[in-house]
Amino acid sequence: MKNNTYNVKAIEYETCCSCIDISTWEELMKGAVKANKREINRLVKRFEPTFYNMLALNFYNPYGYFRTKHHFVVVHSAIEYFFKIIES
């Protein structure tokens, strides 16, 4: 199996920015840095295929992705989707 850039066992969808208040959003985004889109798309496709298809991540997405200590953040259509990292 190909090694992934991020040392994760799995990911799971937690929430999106439209479902939380600003203080929760700030807490989730604390320490966010840019992330590798290709790698995160691959992880979403593997562990959350419904979201991969729903967001059509196989097509070009102009928005940046982010990583925090505990989450990957997929930005699509100006909505942030938070995926919890389950580390190996």
LUMRO-317416 format. One record per residue (C-alpha): residue in one letter; x, y, z. Coordinates in Angstrom, 3 decimals. Layout:
<pts>
a_X_Y_Z
...
</pts>
This chain:
<pts>
m_0.000_0.000_0.000
k_1.243_3.469_-0.843
n_2.380_5.515_2.148
n_0.340_8.624_2.758
t_1.835_12.034_3.494
y_-0.211_12.301_6.653
n_0.138_9.572_9.266
v_-3.550_8.694_9.596
k_-5.385_5.455_10.194
a_-8.723_6.899_9.078
i_-10.777_10.078_8.912
e_-14.409_10.700_9.727
y_-16.718_13.608_8.989
e_-17.387_15.742_12.055
t_-19.222_18.911_10.993
c_-19.316_21.827_8.561
c_-19.051_25.556_9.189
s_-22.757_26.171_8.586
c_-23.651_23.843_11.488
i_-21.515_25.472_14.188
d_-21.155_28.868_15.848
i_-18.169_31.182_15.395
s_-16.467_30.236_18.669
t_-16.555_26.534_17.734
w_-15.275_27.382_14.249
e_-12.377_29.390_15.718
e_-11.512_26.500_18.025
l_-11.581_23.986_15.150
m_-9.467_26.259_12.909
k_-6.891_27.067_15.608
g_-3.400_26.396_14.243
a_-4.638_25.691_10.704
v_-2.015_25.473_7.964
k_-2.354_24.831_4.239
a_-2.653_21.160_3.364
n_-2.023_18.884_0.399
k_-5.268_18.792_-1.632
r_-4.403_15.662_-3.577
e_-3.597_13.681_-0.433
i_-6.703_14.854_1.429
n_-8.926_14.105_-1.576
r_-7.431_10.606_-1.636
l_-8.172_10.130_2.081
v_-11.738_11.442_1.709
k_-12.290_9.127_-1.248
r_-11.010_6.152_0.746
f_-12.700_6.760_4.106
e_-15.711_8.974_3.255
p_-16.684_8.078_-0.339
t_-20.160_9.589_0.037
f_-18.629_13.014_0.696
y_-16.126_12.546_-2.112
n_-18.982_11.967_-4.564
m_-21.319_14.552_-3.037
l_-18.675_17.295_-3.290
a_-17.444_16.035_-6.688
l_-13.841_16.189_-5.488
n_-12.708_14.517_-8.704
f_-13.236_17.924_-10.412
y_-11.183_21.094_-10.008
n_-11.771_22.914_-6.720
p_-10.272_26.430_-6.474
y_-10.471_26.580_-2.677
g_-7.551_25.777_-0.373
y_-7.511_22.929_2.123
f_-6.223_23.127_5.670
r_-4.905_20.842_8.381
t_-5.016_21.336_12.126
k_-3.706_19.051_14.842
h_-6.945_17.029_14.869
h_-8.747_17.808_11.593
f_-8.495_18.087_7.844
v_-10.572_20.959_6.493
v_-11.944_20.569_2.969
v_-13.234_23.860_1.579
h_-15.794_23.515_-1.197
s_-18.156_26.234_-2.446
a_-16.951_28.441_0.444
i_-18.126_25.866_3.005
e_-15.602_24.229_5.315
y_-16.048_20.522_5.994
f_-14.204_19.235_9.065
f_-12.906_15.663_9.009
k_-11.527_14.299_12.277
i_-8.130_12.594_11.972
i_-7.826_9.143_13.493
e_-4.077_8.648_13.809
s_-2.343_5.331_13.414
</pts>
